[in-house]
Amino acid sequence: NDGSGTDDFGFTALPAGKRFFARVQDGFSFHGCSAFFWASTEAEEGAADTLAFHVNLDCSNDNVIINTVKKIDGLSVRCVKD
């Protein structure tokens, strides 16, 4: 729905993008097309100090992408009520 929508479960993902942190560039990207959410799982073994998993929803396709990202980057957080 023009970059944001509601699925069969009623979860609305707003495409807030992602904040990249780098020495040269510090800013938001993918605003208006992608939603990146932190997962509670850290990367395996030695990379756990710097990487964690995230979920990516993109307006250009219907796929959900799960990958790792640097913990210093800024992603959205989904709060779930118990």
PDB file of N, CA, C and O in Angstrom:
ATOM      1  N   ASN A   1       0.837  -1.181   0.000  1.00  0.00           N
ATOM      2  CA  ASN A   1       0.000   0.000   0.000  1.00  0.00           C
ATOM      3  C   ASN A   1       0.877   1.238   0.000  1.00  0.00           C
ATOM      4  O   ASN A   1       1.040   1.871   1.043  1.00  0.00           O
ATOM      5  N   ASP A   2       1.432   1.591  -1.113  1.00  0.00           N
ATOM      6  CA  ASP A   2       2.302   2.763  -1.223  1.00  0.00           C
ATOM      7  C   ASP A   2       3.427   2.752  -0.198  1.00  0.00           C
ATOM      8  O   ASP A   2       3.762   3.797   0.361  1.00  0.00           O
ATOM      9  N   GLY A   3       4.011   1.593   0.054  1.00  0.00           N
ATOM     10  CA  GLY A   3       5.148   1.516   0.955  1.00  0.00           C
ATOM     11  C   GLY A   3       4.831   1.082   2.365  1.00  0.00           C
ATOM     12  O   GLY A   3       5.748   0.813   3.142  1.00  0.00           O
ATOM     13  N   SER A   4       3.555   1.004   2.722  1.00  0.00           N
ATOM     14  CA  SER A   4       3.207   0.477   4.043  1.00  0.00           C
ATOM     15  C   SER A   4       1.893  -0.274   3.915  1.00  0.00           C
ATOM     16  O   SER A   4       1.063   0.051   3.067  1.00  0.00           O
ATOM     17  N   GLY A   5       1.712  -1.264   4.746  1.00  0.00           N
ATOM     18  CA  GLY A   5       0.493  -2.049   4.642  1.00  0.00           C
ATOM     19  C   GLY A   5       0.235  -2.847   5.894  1.00  0.00           C
ATOM     20  O   GLY A   5       1.037  -2.848   6.828  1.00  0.00           O
ATOM     21  N   THR A   6      -0.893  -3.524   5.901  1.00  0.00           N
ATOM     22  CA  THR A   6      -1.279  -4.375   7.017  1.00  0.00           C
ATOM     23  C   THR A   6      -1.430  -5.796   6.494  1.00  0.00           C
ATOM     24  O   THR A   6      -2.077  -6.018   5.471  1.00  0.00           O
ATOM     25  N   ASP A   7      -0.843  -6.749   7.186  1.00  0.00           N
ATOM     26  CA  ASP A   7      -0.935  -8.139   6.737  1.00  0.00           C
ATOM     27  C   ASP A   7      -2.168  -8.822   7.337  1.00  0.00           C
ATOM     28  O   ASP A   7      -2.989  -8.177   7.988  1.00  0.00           O
ATOM     29  N   ASP A   8      -2.282 -10.101   7.116  1.00  0.00           N
ATOM     30  CA  ASP A   8      -3.428 -10.873   7.603  1.00  0.00           C
ATOM     31  C   ASP A   8      -3.516 -10.921   9.125  1.00  0.00           C
ATOM     32  O   ASP A   8      -4.568 -11.254   9.671  1.00  0.00           O
ATOM     33  N   PHE A   9      -2.422 -10.592   9.819  1.00  0.00           N
ATOM     34  CA  PHE A   9      -2.387 -10.646  11.278  1.00  0.00           C
ATOM     35  C   PHE A   9      -2.601  -9.281  11.917  1.00  0.00           C
ATOM     36  O   PHE A   9      -2.617  -9.171  13.143  1.00  0.00           O
ATOM     37  N   GLY A  10      -2.764  -8.233  11.102  1.00  0.00           N
ATOM     38  CA  GLY A  10      -3.009  -6.898  11.626  1.00  0.00           C
ATOM     39  C   GLY A  10      -1.762  -6.140  12.033  1.00  0.00           C
ATOM     40  O   GLY A  10      -1.859  -5.127  12.726  1.00  0.00           O
ATOM     41  N   PHE A  11      -0.596  -6.602  11.623  1.00  0.00           N
ATOM     42  CA  PHE A  11       0.654  -5.913  11.936  1.00  0.00           C
ATOM     43  C   PHE A  11       0.936  -4.882  10.852  1.00  0.00           C
ATOM     44  O   PHE A  11       1.082  -5.233   9.682  1.00  0.00           O
ATOM     45  N   THR A  12       1.013  -3.625  11.233  1.00  0.00           N
ATOM     46  CA  THR A  12       1.298  -2.551  10.295  1.00  0.00           C
ATOM     47  C   THR A  12       2.764  -2.165  10.416  1.00  0.00           C
ATOM     48  O   THR A  12       3.213  -1.733  11.477  1.00  0.00           O
ATOM     49  N   ALA A  13       3.502  -2.321   9.334  1.00  0.00           N
ATOM     50  CA  ALA A  13       4.919  -1.959   9.323  1.00  0.00           C
ATOM     51  C   ALA A  13       5.076  -0.648   8.574  1.00  0.00           C
ATOM     52  O   ALA A  13       4.765  -0.566   7.386  1.00  0.00           O
ATOM     53  N   LEU A  14       5.552   0.367   9.257  1.00  0.00           N
ATOM     54  CA  LEU A  14       5.805   1.646   8.612  1.00  0.00           C
ATOM     55  C   LEU A  14       7.249   1.671   8.117  1.00  0.00           C
ATOM     56  O   LEU A  14       8.152   1.279   8.857  1.00  0.00           O
ATOM     57  N   PRO A  15       7.487   2.118   6.897  1.00  0.00           N
ATOM     58  CA  PRO A  15       8.824   2.078   6.310  1.00  0.00           C
ATOM     59  C   PRO A  15       9.721   3.206   6.814  1.00  0.00           C
ATOM     60  O   PRO A  15       9.949   4.192   6.113  1.00  0.00           O
ATOM     61  N   ALA A  16      10.225   3.048   8.035  1.00  0.00           N
ATOM     62  CA  ALA A  16      11.037   4.085   8.665  1.00  0.00           C
ATOM     63  C   ALA A  16      12.482   4.090   8.192  1.00  0.00           C
ATOM     64  O   ALA A  16      13.219   5.035   8.477  1.00  0.00           O
ATOM     65  N   GLY A  17      12.903   3.047   7.471  1.00  0.00           N
ATOM     66  CA  GLY A  17      14.284   2.998   6.994  1.00  0.00           C
ATOM     67  C   GLY A  17      15.237   2.502   8.061  1.00  0.00           C
ATOM     68  O   GLY A  17      14.848   1.807   8.999  1.00  0.00           O
ATOM     69  N   LYS A  18      16.500   2.879   7.895  1.00  0.00           N
ATOM     70  CA  LYS A  18      17.566   2.403   8.767  1.00  0.00           C
ATOM     71  C   LYS A  18      18.589   3.515   8.948  1.00  0.00           C
ATOM     72  O   LYS A  18      18.876   4.256   8.008  1.00  0.00           O
ATOM     73  N   ARG A  19      19.134   3.633  10.138  1.00  0.00           N
ATOM     74  CA  ARG A  19      20.185   4.606  10.395  1.00  0.00           C
ATOM     75  C   ARG A  19      21.525   3.892  10.342  1.00  0.00           C
ATOM     76  O   ARG A  19      21.816   3.027  11.168  1.00  0.00           O
ATOM     77  N   PHE A  20      22.339   4.266   9.358  1.00  0.00           N
ATOM     78  CA  PHE A  20      23.690   3.713   9.256  1.00  0.00           C
ATOM     79  C   PHE A  20      24.633   4.569  10.082  1.00  0.00           C
ATOM     80  O   PHE A  20      24.542   5.797  10.053  1.00  0.00           O
ATOM     81  N   PHE A  21      25.521   3.947  10.805  1.00  0.00           N
ATOM     82  CA  PHE A  21      26.547   4.685  11.529  1.00  0.00           C
ATOM     83  C   PHE A  21      27.893   4.318  10.927  1.00  0.00           C
ATOM     84  O   PHE A  21      28.281   3.150  10.900  1.00  0.00           O
ATOM     85  N   ALA A  22      28.581   5.310  10.456  1.00  0.00           N
ATOM     86  CA  ALA A  22      29.920   5.100   9.902  1.00  0.00           C
ATOM     87  C   ALA A  22      30.745   6.349  10.173  1.00  0.00           C
ATOM     88  O   ALA A  22      30.197   7.427  10.403  1.00  0.00           O
ATOM     89  N   ARG A  23      32.038   6.201  10.145  1.00  0.00           N
ATOM     90  CA  ARG A  23      32.901   7.358  10.395  1.00  0.00           C
ATOM     91  C   ARG A  23      32.717   8.429   9.329  1.00  0.00           C
ATOM     92  O   ARG A  23      32.818   9.621   9.618  1.00  0.00           O
ATOM     93  N   VAL A  24      32.451   8.010   8.109  1.00  0.00           N
ATOM     94  CA  VAL A  24      32.331   8.956   7.007  1.00  0.00           C
ATOM     95  C   VAL A  24      30.902   9.455   6.839  1.00  0.00           C
ATOM     96  O   VAL A  24      30.687  10.632   6.550  1.00  0.00           O
ATOM     97  N   GLN A  25      29.928   8.576   7.015  1.00  0.00           N
ATOM     98  CA  GLN A  25      28.532   8.921   6.779  1.00  0.00           C
ATOM     99  C   GLN A  25      27.692   8.501   7.976  1.00  0.00           C
ATOM    100  O   GLN A  25      27.851   7.397   8.498  1.00  0.00           O
ATOM    101  N   ASP A  26      26.808   9.372   8.402  1.00  0.00           N
ATOM    102  CA  ASP A  26      25.934   9.069   9.524  1.00  0.00           C
ATOM    103  C   ASP A  26      24.542   9.590   9.173  1.00  0.00           C
ATOM    104  O   ASP A  26      24.276  10.783   9.321  1.00  0.00           O
ATOM    105  N   GLY A  27      23.659   8.721   8.715  1.00  0.00           N
ATOM    106  CA  GLY A  27      22.330   9.180   8.356  1.00  0.00           C
ATOM    107  C   GLY A  27      21.383   8.053   8.022  1.00  0.00           C
ATOM    108  O   GLY A  27      21.756   6.880   8.025  1.00  0.00           O
ATOM    109  N   PHE A  28      20.129   8.436   7.730  1.00  0.00           N
ATOM    110  CA  PHE A  28      19.083   7.466   7.414  1.00  0.00           C
ATOM    111  C   PHE A  28      19.091   7.107   5.938  1.00  0.00           C
ATOM    112  O   PHE A  28      19.412   7.933   5.083  1.00  0.00           O
ATOM    113  N   SER A  29      18.733   5.864   5.654  1.00  0.00           N
ATOM    114  CA  SER A  29      18.573   5.391   4.286  1.00  0.00           C
ATOM    115  C   SER A  29      17.321   4.521   4.232  1.00  0.00           C
ATOM    116  O   SER A  29      16.862   4.024   5.260  1.00  0.00           O
ATOM    117  N   PHE A  30      16.781   4.341   3.055  1.00  0.00           N
ATOM    118  CA  PHE A  30      15.629   3.484   2.778  1.00  0.00           C
ATOM    119  C   PHE A  30      14.324   3.985   3.391  1.00  0.00           C
ATOM    120  O   PHE A  30      13.349   3.236   3.450  1.00  0.00           O
ATOM    121  N   HIS A  31      14.285   5.247   3.850  1.00  0.00           N
ATOM    122  CA  HIS A  31      13.062   5.806   4.432  1.00  0.00           C
ATOM    123  C   HIS A  31      11.968   5.841   3.363  1.00  0.00           C
ATOM    124  O   HIS A  31      12.199   6.305   2.247  1.00  0.00           O
ATOM    125  N   GLY A  32      10.790   5.352   3.708  1.00  0.00           N
ATOM    126  CA  GLY A  32       9.667   5.354   2.792  1.00  0.00           C
ATOM    127  C   GLY A  32       9.505   4.074   1.989  1.00  0.00           C
ATOM    128  O   GLY A  32       8.501   3.904   1.297  1.00  0.00           O
ATOM    129  N   CYS A  33      10.482   3.165   2.068  1.00  0.00           N
ATOM    130  CA  CYS A  33      10.369   1.923   1.296  1.00  0.00           C
ATOM    131  C   CYS A  33      10.671   0.677   2.131  1.00  0.00           C
ATOM    132  O   CYS A  33      10.098  -0.381   1.872  1.00  0.00           O
ATOM    133  N   SER A  34      11.543   0.775   3.109  1.00  0.00           N
ATOM    134  CA  SER A  34      11.936  -0.412   3.883  1.00  0.00           C
ATOM    135  C   SER A  34      11.724  -0.204   5.374  1.00  0.00           C
ATOM    136  O   SER A  34      11.856   0.902   5.898  1.00  0.00           O
ATOM    137  N   ALA A  35      11.394  -1.298   6.035  1.00  0.00           N
ATOM    138  CA  ALA A  35      11.299  -1.317   7.499  1.00  0.00           C
ATOM    139  C   ALA A  35      12.300  -2.352   8.011  1.00  0.00           C
ATOM    140  O   ALA A  35      12.306  -3.496   7.557  1.00  0.00           O
ATOM    141  N   PHE A  36      13.132  -1.948   8.944  1.00  0.00           N
ATOM    142  CA  PHE A  36      14.130  -2.832   9.549  1.00  0.00           C
ATOM    143  C   PHE A  36      13.810  -2.938  11.040  1.00  0.00           C
ATOM    144  O   PHE A  36      13.696  -1.923  11.726  1.00  0.00           O
ATOM    145  N   PHE A  37      13.669  -4.157  11.534  1.00  0.00           N
ATOM    146  CA  PHE A  37      13.347  -4.385  12.941  1.00  0.00           C
ATOM    147  C   PHE A  37      14.417  -5.252  13.584  1.00  0.00           C
ATOM    148  O   PHE A  37      14.850  -6.249  13.005  1.00  0.00           O
ATOM    149  N   TRP A  38      14.843  -4.868  14.785  1.00  0.00           N
ATOM    150  CA  TRP A  38      15.782  -5.686  15.542  1.00  0.00           C
ATOM    151  C   TRP A  38      15.137  -7.012  15.910  1.00  0.00           C
ATOM    152  O   TRP A  38      13.942  -7.069  16.201  1.00  0.00           O
ATOM    153  N   ALA A  39      15.918  -8.064  15.897  1.00  0.00           N
ATOM    154  CA  ALA A  39      15.503  -9.355  16.449  1.00  0.00           C
ATOM    155  C   ALA A  39      16.213  -9.502  17.794  1.00  0.00           C
ATOM    156  O   ALA A  39      17.193  -8.803  18.053  1.00  0.00           O
ATOM    157  N   SER A  40      15.743 -10.379  18.632  1.00  0.00           N
ATOM    158  CA  SER A  40      16.364 -10.535  19.950  1.00  0.00           C
ATOM    159  C   SER A  40      17.574 -11.463  19.912  1.00  0.00           C
ATOM    160  O   SER A  40      18.225 -11.668  20.937  1.00  0.00           O
ATOM    161  N   THR A  41      17.880 -12.020  18.757  1.00  0.00           N
ATOM    162  CA  THR A  41      18.973 -12.978  18.628  1.00  0.00           C
ATOM    163  C   THR A  41      20.261 -12.294  18.179  1.00  0.00           C
ATOM    164  O   THR A  41      20.278 -11.575  17.180  1.00  0.00           O
ATOM    165  N   GLU A  42      21.336 -12.524  18.929  1.00  0.00           N
ATOM    166  CA  GLU A  42      22.641 -12.004  18.530  1.00  0.00           C
ATOM    167  C   GLU A  42      23.277 -12.956  17.534  1.00  0.00           C
ATOM    168  O   GLU A  42      22.862 -14.109  17.410  1.00  0.00           O
ATOM    169  N   ALA A  43      24.282 -12.471  16.826  1.00  0.00           N
ATOM    170  CA  ALA A  43      25.014 -13.312  15.881  1.00  0.00           C
ATOM    171  C   ALA A  43      25.774 -14.391  16.643  1.00  0.00           C
ATOM    172  O   ALA A  43      25.911 -14.326  17.865  1.00  0.00           O
ATOM    173  N   GLU A  44      26.256 -15.362  15.923  1.00  0.00           N
ATOM    174  CA  GLU A  44      26.955 -16.493  16.527  1.00  0.00           C
ATOM    175  C   GLU A  44      28.344 -16.127  17.044  1.00  0.00           C
ATOM    176  O   GLU A  44      29.042 -15.302  16.455  1.00  0.00           O
ATOM    177  N   GLU A  45      28.723 -16.740  18.131  1.00  0.00           N
ATOM    178  CA  GLU A  45      30.076 -16.750  18.686  1.00  0.00           C
ATOM    179  C   GLU A  45      30.771 -15.397  18.688  1.00  0.00           C
ATOM    180  O   GLU A  45      30.257 -14.449  19.282  1.00  0.00           O
ATOM    181  N   GLY A  46      31.931 -15.279  18.037  1.00  0.00           N
ATOM    182  CA  GLY A  46      32.760 -14.080  18.102  1.00  0.00           C
ATOM    183  C   GLY A  46      32.096 -12.825  17.589  1.00  0.00           C
ATOM    184  O   GLY A  46      32.416 -11.728  18.048  1.00  0.00           O
ATOM    185  N   ALA A  47      31.165 -12.960  16.632  1.00  0.00           N
ATOM    186  CA  ALA A  47      30.501 -11.790  16.063  1.00  0.00           C
ATOM    187  C   ALA A  47      29.400 -11.239  16.969  1.00  0.00           C
ATOM    188  O   ALA A  47      28.871 -10.161  16.697  1.00  0.00           O
ATOM    189  N   ALA A  48      29.044 -11.949  18.032  1.00  0.00           N
ATOM    190  CA  ALA A  48      27.941 -11.520  18.908  1.00  0.00           C
ATOM    191  C   ALA A  48      28.223 -10.176  19.573  1.00  0.00           C
ATOM    192  O   ALA A  48      27.287  -9.480  19.968  1.00  0.00           O
ATOM    193  N   ASP A  49      29.485  -9.800  19.703  1.00  0.00           N
ATOM    194  CA  ASP A  49      29.823  -8.503  20.292  1.00  0.00           C
ATOM    195  C   ASP A  49      29.423  -7.347  19.391  1.00  0.00           C
ATOM    196  O   ASP A  49      29.155  -6.251  19.883  1.00  0.00           O
ATOM    197  N   THR A  50      29.378  -7.568  18.088  1.00  0.00           N
ATOM    198  CA  THR A  50      29.140  -6.476  17.148  1.00  0.00           C
ATOM    199  C   THR A  50      27.915  -6.642  16.267  1.00  0.00           C
ATOM    200  O   THR A  50      27.429  -5.657  15.711  1.00  0.00           O
ATOM    201  N   LEU A  51      27.394  -7.872  16.120  1.00  0.00           N
ATOM    202  CA  LEU A  51      26.289  -8.107  15.190  1.00  0.00           C
ATOM    203  C   LEU A  51      25.066  -8.711  15.876  1.00  0.00           C
ATOM    204  O   LEU A  51      25.187  -9.469  16.838  1.00  0.00           O
ATOM    205  N   ALA A  52      23.897  -8.363  15.368  1.00  0.00           N
ATOM    206  CA  ALA A  52      22.642  -8.974  15.809  1.00  0.00           C
ATOM    207  C   ALA A  52      21.764  -9.192  14.579  1.00  0.00           C
ATOM    208  O   ALA A  52      21.973  -8.571  13.537  1.00  0.00           O
ATOM    209  N   PHE A  53      20.793 -10.068  14.709  1.00  0.00           N
ATOM    210  CA  PHE A  53      19.899 -10.324  13.592  1.00  0.00           C
ATOM    211  C   PHE A  53      18.832  -9.235  13.476  1.00  0.00           C
ATOM    212  O   PHE A  53      18.468  -8.592  14.460  1.00  0.00           O
ATOM    213  N   HIS A  54      18.346  -9.047  12.259  1.00  0.00           N
ATOM    214  CA  HIS A  54      17.247  -8.122  12.018  1.00  0.00           C
ATOM    215  C   HIS A  54      16.323  -8.702  10.957  1.00  0.00           C
ATOM    216  O   HIS A  54      16.693  -9.613  10.216  1.00  0.00           O
ATOM    217  N   VAL A  55      15.117  -8.156  10.902  1.00  0.00           N
ATOM    218  CA  VAL A  55      14.118  -8.527   9.903  1.00  0.00           C
ATOM    219  C   VAL A  55      13.896  -7.307   9.025  1.00  0.00           C
ATOM    220  O   VAL A  55      13.728  -6.196   9.527  1.00  0.00           O
ATOM    221  N   ASN A  56      13.896  -7.516   7.700  1.00  0.00           N
ATOM    222  CA  ASN A  56      13.734  -6.422   6.752  1.00  0.00           C
ATOM    223  C   ASN A  56      12.496  -6.671   5.902  1.00  0.00           C
ATOM    224  O   ASN A  56      12.356  -7.731   5.291  1.00  0.00           O
ATOM    225  N   LEU A  57      11.594  -5.685   5.865  1.00  0.00           N
ATOM    226  CA  LEU A  57      10.428  -5.694   4.993  1.00  0.00           C
ATOM    227  C   LEU A  57      10.629  -4.579   3.977  1.00  0.00           C
ATOM    228  O   LEU A  57      10.932  -3.447   4.352  1.00  0.00           O
ATOM    229  N   ASP A  58      10.462  -4.890   2.695  1.00  0.00           N
ATOM    230  CA  ASP A  58      10.771  -3.923   1.644  1.00  0.00           C
ATOM    231  C   ASP A  58       9.569  -3.743   0.724  1.00  0.00           C
ATOM    232  O   ASP A  58       8.863  -4.705   0.425  1.00  0.00           O
ATOM    233  N   CYS A  59       9.337  -2.516   0.278  1.00  0.00           N
ATOM    234  CA  CYS A  59       8.168  -2.227  -0.558  1.00  0.00           C
ATOM    235  C   CYS A  59       8.300  -2.776  -1.974  1.00  0.00           C
ATOM    236  O   CYS A  59       7.310  -2.818  -2.705  1.00  0.00           O
ATOM    237  N   SER A  60       9.493  -3.197  -2.380  1.00  0.00           N
ATOM    238  CA  SER A  60       9.682  -3.663  -3.752  1.00  0.00           C
ATOM    239  C   SER A  60       9.376  -5.148  -3.937  1.00  0.00           C
ATOM    240  O   SER A  60       9.358  -5.639  -5.066  1.00  0.00           O
ATOM    241  N   ASN A  61       9.131  -5.881  -2.816  1.00  0.00           N
ATOM    242  CA  ASN A  61       8.781  -7.297  -2.940  1.00  0.00           C
ATOM    243  C   ASN A  61       8.008  -7.761  -1.705  1.00  0.00           C
ATOM    244  O   ASN A  61       7.873  -7.020  -0.731  1.00  0.00           O
ATOM    245  N   ASP A  62       7.510  -8.982  -1.756  1.00  0.00           N
ATOM    246  CA  ASP A  62       6.712  -9.542  -0.660  1.00  0.00           C
ATOM    247  C   ASP A  62       7.531 -10.412   0.287  1.00  0.00           C
ATOM    248  O   ASP A  62       6.967 -11.059   1.170  1.00  0.00           O
ATOM    249  N   ASN A  63       8.837 -10.438   0.120  1.00  0.00           N
ATOM    250  CA  ASN A  63       9.698 -11.303   0.930  1.00  0.00           C
ATOM    251  C   ASN A  63      10.072 -10.651   2.250  1.00  0.00           C
ATOM    252  O   ASN A  63      10.145  -9.427   2.357  1.00  0.00           O
ATOM    253  N   VAL A  64      10.305 -11.477   3.240  1.00  0.00           N
ATOM    254  CA  VAL A  64      10.864 -11.039   4.515  1.00  0.00           C
ATOM    255  C   VAL A  64      12.319 -11.494   4.525  1.00  0.00           C
ATOM    256  O   VAL A  64      12.607 -12.671   4.312  1.00  0.00           O
ATOM    257  N   ILE A  65      13.227 -10.566   4.772  1.00  0.00           N
ATOM    258  CA  ILE A  65      14.649 -10.876   4.766  1.00  0.00           C
ATOM    259  C   ILE A  65      15.154 -10.877   6.197  1.00  0.00           C
ATOM    260  O   ILE A  65      14.916  -9.929   6.945  1.00  0.00           O
ATOM    261  N   ILE A  66      15.850 -11.939   6.580  1.00  0.00           N
ATOM    262  CA  ILE A  66      16.463 -12.038   7.903  1.00  0.00           C
ATOM    263  C   ILE A  66      17.967 -12.093   7.695  1.00  0.00           C
ATOM    264  O   ILE A  66      18.471 -12.931   6.948  1.00  0.00           O
ATOM    265  N   ASN A  67      18.679 -11.191   8.362  1.00  0.00           N
ATOM    266  CA  ASN A  67      20.125 -11.095   8.176  1.00  0.00           C
ATOM    267  C   ASN A  67      20.741 -10.501   9.437  1.00  0.00           C
ATOM    268  O   ASN A  67      20.033 -10.209  10.400  1.00  0.00           O
ATOM    269  N   THR A  68      22.059 -10.324   9.432  1.00  0.00           N
ATOM    270  CA  THR A  68      22.727  -9.662  10.555  1.00  0.00           C
ATOM    271  C   THR A  68      23.048  -8.221  10.184  1.00  0.00           C
ATOM    272  O   THR A  68      23.168  -7.870   9.010  1.00  0.00           O
ATOM    273  N   VAL A  69      23.181  -7.405  11.211  1.00  0.00           N
ATOM    274  CA  VAL A  69      23.493  -5.989  11.039  1.00  0.00           C
ATOM    275  C   VAL A  69      24.358  -5.567  12.224  1.00  0.00           C
ATOM    276  O   VAL A  69      24.317  -6.196  13.282  1.00  0.00           O
ATOM    277  N   LYS A  70      25.129  -4.519  12.050  1.00  0.00           N
ATOM    278  CA  LYS A  70      25.964  -4.010  13.145  1.00  0.00           C
ATOM    279  C   LYS A  70      25.077  -3.435  14.243  1.00  0.00           C
ATOM    280  O   LYS A  70      24.099  -2.742  13.962  1.00  0.00           O
ATOM    281  N   LYS A  71      25.419  -3.723  15.481  1.00  0.00           N
ATOM    282  CA  LYS A  71      24.626  -3.239  16.619  1.00  0.00           C
ATOM    283  C   LYS A  71      24.677  -1.722  16.760  1.00  0.00           C
ATOM    284  O   LYS A  71      23.832  -1.135  17.437  1.00  0.00           O
ATOM    285  N   ILE A  72      25.644  -1.092  16.139  1.00  0.00           N
ATOM    286  CA  ILE A  72      25.767   0.362  16.233  1.00  0.00           C
ATOM    287  C   ILE A  72      24.774   1.074  15.302  1.00  0.00           C
ATOM    288  O   ILE A  72      24.515   2.264  15.475  1.00  0.00           O
ATOM    289  N   ASP A  73      24.214   0.348  14.310  1.00  0.00           N
ATOM    290  CA  ASP A  73      23.231   0.936  13.398  1.00  0.00           C
ATOM    291  C   ASP A  73      21.889   1.118  14.121  1.00  0.00           C
ATOM    292  O   ASP A  73      21.660   0.518  15.171  1.00  0.00           O
ATOM    293  N   GLY A  74      21.026   1.930  13.566  1.00  0.00           N
ATOM    294  CA  GLY A  74      19.738   2.210  14.170  1.00  0.00           C
ATOM    295  C   GLY A  74      18.591   1.588  13.395  1.00  0.00           C
ATOM    296  O   GLY A  74      18.384   1.900  12.222  1.00  0.00           O
ATOM    297  N   LEU A  75      17.846   0.708  14.050  1.00  0.00           N
ATOM    298  CA  LEU A  75      16.698   0.038  13.436  1.00  0.00           C
ATOM    299  C   LEU A  75      15.471   0.243  14.308  1.00  0.00           C
ATOM    300  O   LEU A  75      15.573   0.657  15.463  1.00  0.00           O
ATOM    301  N   SER A  76      14.326  -0.049  13.747  1.00  0.00           N
ATOM    302  CA  SER A  76      13.064   0.070  14.496  1.00  0.00           C
ATOM    303  C   SER A  76      12.944  -1.074  15.504  1.00  0.00           C
ATOM    304  O   SER A  76      13.585  -2.118  15.376  1.00  0.00           O
ATOM    305  N   VAL A  77      12.097  -0.838  16.513  1.00  0.00           N
ATOM    306  CA  VAL A  77      11.819  -1.836  17.541  1.00  0.00           C
ATOM    307  C   VAL A  77      10.325  -2.088  17.553  1.00  0.00           C
ATOM    308  O   VAL A  77       9.528  -1.151  17.560  1.00  0.00           O
ATOM    309  N   ARG A  78       9.950  -3.356  17.555  1.00  0.00           N
ATOM    310  CA  ARG A  78       8.530  -3.718  17.652  1.00  0.00           C
ATOM    311  C   ARG A  78       8.268  -4.195  19.074  1.00  0.00           C
ATOM    312  O   ARG A  78       8.873  -5.162  19.537  1.00  0.00           O
ATOM    313  N   CYS A  79       7.375  -3.518  19.753  1.00  0.00           N
ATOM    314  CA  CYS A  79       7.011  -3.892  21.111  1.00  0.00           C
ATOM    315  C   CYS A  79       5.773  -4.792  21.070  1.00  0.00           C
ATOM    316  O   CYS A  79       4.806  -4.502  20.366  1.00  0.00           O
ATOM    317  N   VAL A  80       5.817  -5.870  21.823  1.00  0.00           N
ATOM    318  CA  VAL A  80       4.721  -6.826  21.871  1.00  0.00           C
ATOM    319  C   VAL A  80       4.189  -6.879  23.291  1.00  0.00           C
ATOM    320  O   VAL A  80       4.954  -7.102  24.229  1.00  0.00           O
ATOM    321  N   LYS A  81       2.900  -6.678  23.464  1.00  0.00           N
ATOM    322  CA  LYS A  81       2.279  -6.723  24.783  1.00  0.00           C
ATOM    323  C   LYS A  81       2.019  -8.170  25.165  1.00  0.00           C
ATOM    324  O   LYS A  81       1.449  -8.928  24.380  1.00  0.00           O
ATOM    325  N   ASP A  82       2.434  -8.559  26.367  1.00  0.00           N
ATOM    326  CA  ASP A  82       2.172  -9.917  26.858  1.00  0.00           C
ATOM    327  C   ASP A  82       0.738 -10.082  27.268  1.00  0.00           C
ATOM    328  O   ASP A  82       0.341 -11.162  27.705  1.00  0.00           O
TER     329      ASP A  82
END
